[in-house]
Amino acid sequence: MSRELTTDEVRAEFLKHVQAIIRNWETVKLAENSVRARLEGLAFSLLVLLDGGSVGLPAFIVAPCPHPADREFHQEEGTNWWPENDWEAAKANISGGLHEDF
C-alpha cells in the first residue's frame, strides 16, 4: 500500500542524491578541468536539485527563516529585514540539520 514519505525518508533521499551529485562531479571529465569549473558544476547541480530538475525528486521549498529578533534589530538600525516564515508550515521540512546529517 502506498503512503506519504516521512520526514526522515525525505531527508535520506535528499542526502542520497547530494552524495550522487558529489560522486558525479568527482569523476566528470571537463574540457576545462579546473577546480572552479567542478565547484560551479556542483553548485549548479545542487540548485537544479532544489528547483525540481532532478529525476525522481520534487522541487524543494527554500525560504528565509530569520531569528525572531531579526526584524526588530533591522528596524532599529534602519535597514531592511528578511521575510518571516514558519518552520512548521511546510510538511516534511528537512532543513535545519542537513549539514550534520551529511
C-alpha positions in Angstrom: 0.0 0.0 0.0 1.4 3.4 -0.9 1.8 6.2 1.6 3.3 9.6 2.1 7.1 9.6 2.8 8.1 10.5 6.3 10.4 13.5 7.0 13.2 11.1 7.7 12.7 9.3 4.4 12.6 12.6 2.5 15.8 13.7 4.3 17.5 10.4 3.4 16.5 10.6 -0.3 17.7 14.2 -0.5 21.1 13.5 1.1 21.5 10.3 -1.0 21.0 12.5 -4.1 23.5 15.0 -2.8 26.1 12.2 -2.5 25.3 11.1 -6.0 25.9 14.7 -7.3 29.3 14.7 -5.5 30.3 11.4 -7.0 29.4 12.7 -10.4 31.4 15.9 -10.1 34.3 14.0 -8.7 34.7 11.9 -11.8 33.2 14.0 -14.6 35.7 14.9 -17.5 35.6 18.5 -18.5 37.4 20.3 -21.3 38.4 22.9 -18.6 39.2 20.6 -15.7 39.8 23.3 -13.2 38.7 23.2 -9.5 36.5 26.2 -10.1 34.7 24.5 -13.1 34.0 21.5 -10.9 32.8 23.6 -8.0 30.5 25.6 -10.3 29.1 22.3 -11.7 28.5 21.0 -8.2 26.7 24.2 -7.2 24.6 24.2 -10.3 23.6 20.6 -9.7 22.6 21.4 -6.2 20.5 24.3 -7.4 18.8 22.0 -10.0 18.0 19.6 -7.2 16.3 22.4 -5.2 14.5 23.6 -8.3 13.0 20.2 -9.0 15.0 19.4 -12.1 16.4 16.1 -10.7 14.9 12.8 -11.8 12.8 11.2 -9.1 12.8 14.2 -6.7 10.4 17.1 -6.4 11.3 20.8 -6.1 12.1 21.8 -2.5 10.8 25.0 -0.8 13.6 27.3 0.1 12.7 30.4 2.1 14.3 32.6 4.8 13.6 31.9 8.4 15.3 34.6 10.3 15.9 34.8 14.1 12.8 36.1 15.9 14.7 39.3 16.9 15.9 40.0 13.3 13.0 42.3 12.3 13.2 44.5 15.4 17.0 44.7 15.1 16.8 45.9 11.5 14.0 48.3 12.2 16.2 49.9 14.9 19.2 50.0 12.5 17.1 51.5 9.7 17.8 48.5 7.5 15.7 46.1 5.6 14.8 42.7 7.2 14.2 39.2 5.9 10.6 38.0 5.4 9.5 35.7 8.2 8.3 32.2 7.6 7.1 29.4 9.9 9.2 26.3 10.2 6.1 24.2 10.8 4.1 25.4 7.8 5.8 23.0 5.3 5.3 19.3 5.6 8.5 17.2 5.7 10.7 20.2 6.3 14.2 18.7 6.1 16.2 21.9 6.8 18.0 22.7 10.0 20.3 19.8 10.2 21.3 18.8 6.7 25.0 19.7 7.3 25.1 17.5 10.4 23.4 14.5 8.7 25.6 14.9 5.6 
